[in-house]
Amino acid sequence: MSFTPVSAQAQEVTLGVIAGITGNGASYGAGIVQGAEMAVREINAAGGINGRKITLRIVDDASEPARSAIAMRRLMSASPDLIVGGWGSAQVLAHMDLAEQSAIPYIVVGATHPRITTPANQWTFRVIQTDAVMAEQLARLAAVDLGLKRIAVINDSNAYGKGNRDVFVAALARYGLQPVEVQPYQSSDTDFGGQLQRVKSAHPEAIAIFGTLPAAPLIMVQARAAGLDARFLGTGGLANDGLMKAAPRASEGTILMSFFSEDADAQSKSWSQRYREEFAGKPFTSPVLAAWEYRAIKDIAVPCLARAGNDRVMTRDCIANWRGKLFGIDGELSFDKTGQLVQPALAVEVKRGVFSAFRPGR
């Protein structure tokens, strides 16, 4: 996508980032912040946006919906030109109206609930797939590609877990299947013995886990300890390197729909290597959301800011009409009328402790 640059401005560009840097979402929030830091460092080293340097304003919402709204208000006080971030459906649903009311373009990179992108939104966009797409694709993969018949479901009781569960169960029904067992849990739970005993008695071939870290790997470890050898399935909430660190043996063979694969193409491999080298030694280094934050800033936000300058309406309209290519994804991409970036599904499998592209039949 090409733009005619506006004249250089003296002031800096303020880019806002909101994420759960602490709390249960810390490993995901770290990826978002690292992706932003990596992108901004490269952009500023190359001269910025039409000579204007980017300043990052990062706020921590502690991975909690109530605190997320407070953090977004704090970010609004810095009057950012644009926001790229957001992790956790419950958190984004709690704070996105503040960006809408403040008329600030907001690109969401880490929340998947379908209600985040609707025709009613004027300023909110999203670059990762929704629960509706990912859970639907997972159901097809399980029922058609893997030929599974007995599938159990364990889901977090939050907006993310319930949203995925509902779409997945409805999709299974279209293939003539219903879960052999459905068990909920709370995000803060650490003992899943009761749920796993009921799942075990249903004799599943696979267990779909709709949740995030740290609970999801604990479920896997405890399931194996309870004698369950069913294959684990999941969606983007499990697409985090911390899964393999917390459950190195139990997670092996897990298949999930993901947002990014390091071996998708040569650019993805090269970028992932640079990312891991740059943040080596950090407590969390997960390229999945880092890659989306990086691409959303460098390939979508920055070209639009270069064209629009300080005009937020022009920035918003530029994003809405953006068309282009991003490394790791085939074909030309664009946003639909709800602000959702349309893209093909991506499945990965945990193989020898890393996520590898999953290709059915191979």
Residue pairs with C-beta under 8 A, 6 or more apart in sequence:
1 303
1 322
1 323
1 324
3 303
3 304
3 306
3 307
3 318
4 307
5 50
5 306
5 307
6 50
6 306
6 307
6 308
6 309
7 50
7 309
8 50
8 51
8 52
9 50
9 51
9 52
9 309
9 310
10 52
11 52
12 52
12 53
12 54
12 55
13 48
13 49
13 52
13 53
13 54
13 55
13 81
13 305
14 54
14 55
14 57
14 78
14 79
14 80
14 81
15 36
15 40
15 54
15 55
15 56
15 57
15 80
15 81
15 82
15 83
15 84
15 297
15 301
16 57
16 58
16 59
16 75
16 78
16 80
16 82
16 83
16 84
16 85
16 104
17 32
17 33
17 36
17 56
17 57
17 58
17 59
17 83
17 84
17 85
17 293
18 58
18 59
18 61
18 68
18 71
18 72
18 75
18 83
18 85
18 86
18 95
19 25
19 28
19 29
19 32
19 33
19 58
19 60
19 61
19 85
19 86
19 87
19 110
20 26
20 28
20 29
20 60
20 61
20 62
20 63
20 64
20 87
20 88
20 91
21 29
21 30
21 33
21 58
21 60
21 62
22 29
22 60
22 62
22 63
23 62
23 63
23 64
24 63
24 187
24 188
24 212
24 213
24 214
24 215
25 63
25 87
25 88
25 91
25 212
26 63
26 284
27 213
27 240
27 241
27 242
27 284
27 286
28 87
28 88
28 110
28 212
28 213
28 240
28 286
28 289
29 60
29 63
29 87
29 110
30 282
30 283
30 284
30 285
30 286
31 240
31 284
31 285
31 286
31 287
31 288
31 289
31 290
31 293
32 85
32 86
32 87
32 109
32 110
32 289
32 290
32 293
33 58
33 293
34 275
34 278
34 279
34 282
34 285
34 290
34 293
35 109
35 275
35 289
35 290
35 291
35 292
35 293
35 294
35 297
36 56
36 58
36 84
36 85
36 293
36 294
36 297
37 56
38 274
38 275
38 278
38 279
38 290
38 294
39 293
39 294
39 297
39 298
39 302
40 54
40 56
40 297
42 298
43 49
43 54
43 297
43 298
43 302
44 53
44 54
48 54
49 302
49 305
49 306
50 306
50 309
57 75
57 78
57 80
59 71
59 72
59 74
59 75
60 71
61 67
61 68
61 70
61 71
61 72
61 91
61 95
62 68
62 71
63 87
63 88
63 91
64 91
65 88
65 90
65 91
65 93
65 94
66 94
68 88
68 90
68 91
68 92
68 94
68 95
69 94
69 95
69 98
71 95
72 95
72 98
72 99
73 98
75 83
76 98
76 99
76 102
76 104
80 104
81 104
81 305
81 310
81 312
81 315
82 104
82 105
82 106
82 107
82 301
82 305
82 312
82 315
83 99
83 104
83 105
83 106
83 107
84 106
84 107
84 109
84 293
84 296
84 297
84 301
85 107
85 108
85 109
85 110
85 293
86 92
86 95
86 96
86 106
86 108
86 109
86 110
86 111
87 109
87 110
87 111
87 289
88 110
88 111
88 160
88 212
89 111
89 112
89 113
89 116
89 131
89 158
89 159
89 160
89 163
90 158
90 159
90 160
91 111
92 108
92 110
92 111
92 113
92 116
93 111
93 113
93 115
93 116
93 159
96 106
96 108
96 116
96 121
96 124
99 105
99 106
99 123
99 124
100 106
100 121
100 122
100 123
100 124
103 122
103 123
103 312
103 313
104 123
104 312
105 123
105 125
105 312
105 315
105 316
105 319
106 123
106 124
106 125
107 125
107 126
107 127
107 296
107 300
107 301
107 319
108 116
108 117
108 124
108 125
108 126
108 127
108 128
109 126
109 127
109 128
109 289
109 292
109 293
109 296
110 128
110 289
110 292
111 126
111 128
111 160
112 128
112 129
112 130
112 131
112 134
112 160
112 163
112 164
112 235
112 236
112 237
113 130
113 131
113 159
113 160
113 163
114 130
114 131
114 132
114 163
116 124
116 126
116 130
117 124
117 125
117 126
117 130
117 338
117 339
117 340
118 338
119 337
119 338
121 338
121 339
122 316
123 316
124 339
125 319
125 320
125 335
125 339
125 340
125 341
126 339
126 340
126 341
127 292
127 295
127 296
127 300
127 341
128 236
128 259
128 292
128 341
129 236
129 257
129 259
129 343
129 345
130 340
131 160
131 163
131 164
131 167
131 235
132 167
133 345
134 164
134 235
134 236
134 257
134 345
135 163
135 164
135 165
135 167
135 168
135 171
135 210
135 235
135 257
136 167
136 168
136 171
137 257
137 345
137 347
138 168
138 171
138 208
138 233
138 234
138 235
138 256
138 257
139 167
139 168
139 171
139 172
139 174
139 175
140 171
140 175
141 233
141 255
141 257
141 347
141 360
142 148
142 151
142 172
142 206
142 208
142 233
143 172
143 175
143 177
144 175
145 360
145 361
146 206
146 255
146 360
148 205
148 206
149 177
149 205
150 180
150 202
150 203
150 204
150 205
150 206
151 172
151 177
151 179
151 180
151 204
151 205
151 206
151 207
151 208
151 233
152 179
152 180
152 181
152 182
152 183
152 199
152 202
152 204
152 206
152 207
152 208
152 230
153 165
153 168
153 169
153 179
153 181
153 182
153 183
153 207
153 208
153 210
154 182
154 183
154 184
154 185
154 192
154 195
154 199
154 207
154 208
154 209
154 210
154 211
154 219
155 161
155 162
155 164
155 165
155 182
155 183
155 184
155 185
155 209
155 210
155 211
156 162
156 184
156 185
156 186
156 187
156 210
156 211
156 212
156 215
156 237
157 184
157 185
157 186
157 187
158 187
160 210
160 211
160 212
160 237
161 184
161 210
161 211
161 237
162 184
162 210
164 210
164 235
164 237
165 182
165 210
168 208
168 210
169 178
169 179
169 182
172 178
172 179
179 208
180 202
180 203
180 204
181 198
181 199
181 201
181 202
181 204
183 195
183 196
183 198
183 199
184 195
185 192
185 195
185 211
185 215
185 219
187 211
187 212
187 215
188 215
189 215
190 215
190 218
191 222
192 215
192 218
192 219
192 222
192 223
193 222
193 226
196 219
196 222
196 223
196 226
196 228
197 226
199 207
199 223
199 228
200 226
200 227
200 228
204 228
204 230
205 230
205 231
206 230
206 231
206 232
206 233
207 223
207 228
207 230
207 231
207 232
207 233
208 232
208 233
208 234
209 216
209 219
209 220
209 232
209 233
209 234
209 238
210 234
210 235
210 237
211 219
211 237
211 238
212 237
212 238
212 240
213 240
213 242
213 243
213 246
214 242
214 246
216 234
216 237
216 238
216 243
217 242
217 243
217 246
217 247
217 250
217 251
218 246
218 247
220 232
220 247
220 250
220 251
220 254
221 246
221 247
221 250
223 230
223 232
223 250
224 249
224 250
231 253
231 254
231 255
232 250
232 251
232 253
232 254
232 255
233 254
233 255
233 256
234 254
234 255
234 256
234 257
235 256
235 257
236 256
236 257
236 258
236 259
236 288
238 254
238 256
239 256
239 258
239 259
239 260
239 288
239 348
239 355
240 286
240 288
241 284
241 285
241 286
241 287
241 288
241 355
242 284
242 286
243 251
243 254
243 350
244 251
244 350
244 353
244 354
248 353
251 350
252 350
252 351
252 352
252 353
253 349
253 350
253 351
254 349
254 350
255 347
255 348
255 349
255 350
255 358
256 347
256 348
256 349
257 345
257 346
257 347
258 288
258 346
258 347
258 348
258 355
259 288
259 289
259 291
259 292
259 346
260 268
260 287
260 288
260 291
260 292
260 328
260 346
261 268
261 328
261 346
261 348
261 355
261 356
261 357
262 268
262 269
262 272
262 287
262 354
262 355
263 269
263 356
263 357
264 327
264 328
264 329
264 346
264 357
265 327
265 328
267 327
267 328
268 291
268 327
268 328
271 287
271 291
271 294
271 327
272 287
272 291
275 285
275 287
275 290
275 291
275 294
276 285
276 287
279 285
291 328
295 326
295 327
295 328
299 324
299 326
300 319
300 322
300 324
301 319
303 318
303 322
304 314
304 315
304 318
304 319
304 322
305 315
307 314
307 318
308 314
308 315
308 318
319 335
320 335
320 339
321 334
321 335
322 334
322 335
323 332
323 333
323 334
324 332
324 333
325 331
325 332
325 333
326 333
329 343
329 344
329 346
330 344
331 344
333 341
333 342
333 343
334 341
334 342
335 341
335 342
336 342
346 357
347 357
347 358
347 359
347 360
348 355
348 356
348 357
348 358
349 355
349 356
349 357
349 358
350 356
